[in-house]
Structures are given as C-alpha cells and as structure tokens.
Amino acid sequence: MKTELAEVSRFYVHVRGEPRDSCHPVAGAAGFEEAAVLYAEKWAPDVDADGGLSVIVLDPETGERQCFRLDLETGDAEPCA
C-alpha cells in the first residue's frame, strides 16, 4: 500500500503570473502535466485572449516547478515557451 501512495503525487498549481500563495493543491495526478490539466478542470480559472491558460506546477517534495500552456478547447498541454 505504501508503494501505491508513493506513485500518486500531490502537486500545487497556480496561474502563471499570479503569486505563489494563490496555489491550489492537486491530488491524484501521476505527473506534472496531469496536475496542470486537473487544476484547470477543477478550478476553471479565467482564460486569456487566445483561449488558453498558462499554469505553474510545483512538486513540494522536490521543489521542482514546471510551466504548462493549456489549450482548453482541445485539452492539449505543452511546456511554456
């Protein structure tokens, strides 16, 4: 059971350009990209003029951060430019 719990990470996500204290916890994501998509689905943040959303995903255990650009019409996620 301990192994199963270790495989499901908990991440914190916030909209790019907003302060880190605006992060929301995202549980049940297997990785950074999935956490970004789950965040958009759960909290439905405002999209930009292009109909997309850029988010920062943080792994609190390692301190690693990744940025993703989400296309909310197609569900595609790509690393930020």
N, C-alpha and C positions, 0 to 999 in steps of 0.2 A: 504494500500500500504506500509506503514511503516513496518508492520509485515513481508510482503513478502521480503523486502530488508534485514531485520534482519536475516532471515533464510538463506540467501546466504552470506557466509563469504568470506572475502578476505584474502588470505594467501600469505606468501613469502616462496620460496623454493630455496634451493641450494644443490649442490652435497656435500655429506659428505666429509670432509677433505679440502674443499675449504673455503676461508674466507667468513664471513657473508655478506660482501659488494658485493659478487657475486650473491646475491639473485635476483630472478625474481618474480614479482607479479603474482599471480594466482587468477583470479576472477571466480566466478560461481561454486566453489566447495562447496559441502554441508558439507564436513568434511576434516580432515587431510589426510586420505588415498586417497580420491578422488583428493585432491590437488596434492599429490605426483604423481599420475598417469597422471593428466592433464599436469603437468610440463614436464614429460618425453615425452609425446605426442607432446607438442608444441615446446620444445627447443631441443629435440633429443640429449642430452648430450652423450659423449663417454661412452661406457660400459666397465666394467673391464674384466679380462681374463675369468671369469666364465659366461660372457654374461649377467651380471646383473648390477644393479646400486643401490647405497645407497644414499638417499637424506634426508635432514633435512627440516622439515616443521615448520614454525613459524606462530603463530597467534599473530599479533601485538597488538591486543586489550587486550589480557590476558597475553601475554608474554610466553605462553605455547609453548614448542617445542617437536616435535616427530620425530623419525627417522624411515624410512622405507627402506626395501630391496625390490627392484622391479625385477621381472623376466620378461624381455622384450619380451621373446618368448611366454610366457603363459599369461602375463598381471597380474600375481599374485603379491600381495603386502603383506609383513609381517613386523612386527616390527623388527628393527635391534637387533642383538644379543649383 
